[in-house]
Amino acid sequence: MEIKVLGPLTAEERGISVVPSAAKPRQILAVLAFQAGRVVTVSTLMEEIWGEAVPRSAATTLQTYILQLRRKIAAALPEHAERGAKDVLVTRHGGYLLDMPPGQVDAQEYEQCASAGRAAFDARDDAAASELLSTALGMWRGPALVDVRVGRVLELEVLRIDQDRLAVLERRIAADLRLARHSELVPELTVLTARYPMHENFCALLMLAAYRSGSAWRALQAFQQLRTTLIEELGLEPSPRLQRLHQSVLAGDPALDLEAGDSVTAAADVARRGRRPAGGTVGRLPARAQSR
């Protein structure tokens, strides 16, 4: 059975869908899929479905939902399958476990691929990092569980993986910057800064890509747009390190050039050395996550 949660919820066996139409069993399937291979306690499932308003009949009702899921799974399995529905959706002491072979849940595949991409990035194998992180991002088909009503448990799972997706995207762009693909990145980063107008990392990456592409004016414009948005929305100035990046662009700091530093980390390197070229140093790229 193959389950996908990075977009609309799908779960298929031999092309036959096992996704329930009712909202609560769909929630249960989604929780079990995110935790595939691990026991999900009854209390966790109850919290997802009912929150604090758990009815007296909750235990019986939950068992009914599990039975409905098993019937859907059984109907999709081959007639003489080695494993039955109870072997796929397993009862464990105090909870339930979705027993899935490796590679059958897209969220787990995404996290494994993203982890490999991060390791390649840290090892400065930027070509491999860019490819792996791009592959991980390509597994997304839209917002996670876009067609599932989420309770407390799923809300946190979706928030976590959405934030991770943004972090993976940032690192993939940083790898591409280290590969001197700055001109190709400017259009993508222009869209990202428009979509996330208060995301300082995307702004900083756009500033570096634009500067290295010979468009210092675009880098300065990106900073001013971010600054205006932060002041209007939050009454805050950009972070000190982003302001130092701005000053370095104004000064034409050689550390921003690919020759002086082979990646986005060149900016942080200048800050650590304590250089202050013409009014500032270049600093880190602070992250800001966006909730679903």
N, C-alpha and C positions, 0 to 999 in steps of 0.2 A: 504493500500500500504506500502510495506517495502522498504526502501532505505538504501543502504550501500555505504559509501564513504571511509572507512578505507581499501583501496585496490582498485581494479578496481571498477568503478561506476556501480552499479546495482540498478534497481528500478522495482519492480514487484508487480502486483496485480493479485491474483489467479494464480500465476505462469506465467503470461503474462508480458513480459518486456515492460516498457514504456520509456526506454532510447532511445532518438533519435540517429540516425546514424550521422547526421550532427554535426560538431564541435561546432558551436556557441550555438545551442539549448542545447547541452550537458553541456556547461559551465553554461548556465542559470539555468538548473536543479540542477547542483552541488551547485551553490551559494544559491539557494532557500533551498536546503536540509540542508546546514550548518546553515542557519538561519531559519529553520522550526519553525513556530509559531510566527515569527516576520516579519514585513513589510520590504521588500527590495526595496529601492527607485529605480526609473527609472534611475537616474543618476549613481547609483552604478552599475546597470546592464550594462549600456552603457560603463562605465569605464572598466569593466571586459572584455567586448567584443571588444571594439575598442581602449581603452587607450585614448591618447590625440587626435587621428585622428578620431574623431566622424563625420560621414558623415551627410549631410543635411537630408537624408532620414532615419536617425537613429530611430526616434520615430515610424515611420510606419514599419520599418523592425523589430524592437523589438516586436511590436504587432503581427507581422506575426509569429515570433518565439514562442510567448506565445500561439498563436492559434494552432501551430503545437504540442506543448506540451499537450494542452488540448485535442486535437484529439487523441493523444496516450493514455492519461488517460481514455478518454471516451470509447475507444475501449476495454480497459481492465476491465472496471467496469461491474458488473452484469446488466442484462437488466433492472431490476426494482430496481436499487440501490436507497437508500434513498438520497444519495448525488451524485450530478452530477460532471462533471469535473470542472465546475466553482465554486463549493463548496470546491473542493480540492485545486485548484490553483485560489486563490481569488484575484480579483482586489480591491485595496484599493486606497484612495486618494494619488496620487504621487508614487504609487508602487504596488508591488504584494506580496502575502503571501501564503506560502505553509501550508495549514491547515492539520496537521497530528496528529493523536492520540499519546499519550505518548508511547514510546517504539518502534516506527516505523523507527527511524533514528539511525543508529549504532553510529554515532559521539556523539549524545546526550546521548545515553545509556552508552557509554564509559565514558563520562565526569561525569555522575552521579555516576557510579560505582567507578571511580577514586577518586572522592570527598569523597565518603564514606570510601574508603580505607585510604585516608589521615587522615580523622577524627579518624579512628581506630588507626592509627599509632601514632598520637599525643596523644591519650588517652592510649598509651602503650598496646593496645590489639593487640599484634603482630601476633597472629595466624589469627585473623579476617582480619588484615591489609594485610597480605601476601595473603590470599585467595581472598580478594576483588580486590587487585591490580593485582593479577595474572589473575583474570577473566576479568578485564578491558583490560589488554595487550592481552589476547586471542581473543579479538574482532577484532584485526588487521589481515588482510589477505595479507598484503604487504604494500608498500608505499601508502599513501593516494592519491586517484585520479590518480593512476599511468597511466591510459589510457585516461586521459582528458587533453586537452591543457589548460593551466592555464594562466589567465591574472593577472593584478595587484591585484585584490580583492582576487581571489582564491589562489594566491601565498602567500599572508599573512596568509590566513586561514590554508593552508597546513603547512607553517613554524611554526605557533603557535602550531598546534596540534602535529606536529612531535617533537617539543621541549618538549611539555608536556609529550609525550610518553617516552622520555628519562628520564625526571624527575620522572615519575611514576615507571619506571624500577629501577632507583637508590633507590627509597624509598622501593620498594618491596625487593630488595637485602638487604637493611639495616634492614628491619623487619626480614628477614631470618637470618641475622647475630645475631640479638638479640635472636633468637630462637636456637642459637648454631648450625646452619646448615653450618658452615664455610667450612667444607670439601667438601660438595656438591656444594658449590658456586665457588670453585677454577676453575673447568673446564669452567663454564659459563663466569666467569670474565676474564679468559685467552682469550677466544674468543672475548669478548667485547673490551678488551684493544688492541687486534690486529685490530679490525674493526674501533675503534676510538682511534688511537695511541696518540692523544694529549688531550684526555679527562681525566683531572686530577681526577675527582670523581671516575671513574671506576678504575683508577690506585690505588687510595687510598683504595678503597674497596677491591681490589685484595690483596694489601699489608696486610690489616687487616685479611682477610680470610686465606691467606697463613701463616701468622705468627701464627694465632690461630690453624692452622692445623699442626703445628710443622715444617713448611718449611720457616724459616726466610730467607734462601737463595733465595727462589722464590720471596719473598717480596722485597728484595734488588735488584734482577734482574729486577723486574717490574719498580722500580724507575729509574734504570739506563737506561732502554729502553726508558722510557718517557723523561728523561733528554736529551738523545742523540737526540731524534726526535725533541724536542722543540728547541734545540740549532741549529740543522741543518736546520730546516724549518723556524724558526722565530727569531733565535738569542737570545732566552730567556732562563733563568733558570726556573725550576719549582717554583711554588709559595713558599713564605717563610714557610707557614704552612705545605705544603707537604714536604719541606726539614726537618722541625722539626719532622714530622712523620717518615721520614727516619732515623733521628738521634735516635729516640726512639726505632725503630726496632734494630738498631745497639747496643743500650744500654740494650736491653731486658727489657724495662720499664714495670713494673707490670700493669700499667694502660691499657696496650693493651690487657691483658688477660681478658677472659670473666668473671672471678671471680672478677676482680678489677673494671670492668665497663661492664654492661650487653648489650652494644650495640656499634654501630659505634660512638655514641655520647660520649663514654668514651674518645676518642681522644680530642674532643673539650673541655670536662670537664677539662682535664689536662691543656690545654692552658689557660682556664679561671682562674684556680687556680694559674697560673704563675710558675708552677714547671718547672725546667730545668734539667731533668735527663741526665747527661753525654752528654752535648752539645746541648740540644734542648728540645723543648716541642712538644706535638702533637697538630695539629691544625685542622681547618675545612677542609671540602672536597669541594673545589671550583668547580662550574659547568661550563661546556662548551657545548653549544648547537651546533648541526650540522645541517646546512640547508639541504634542500632536494637536 
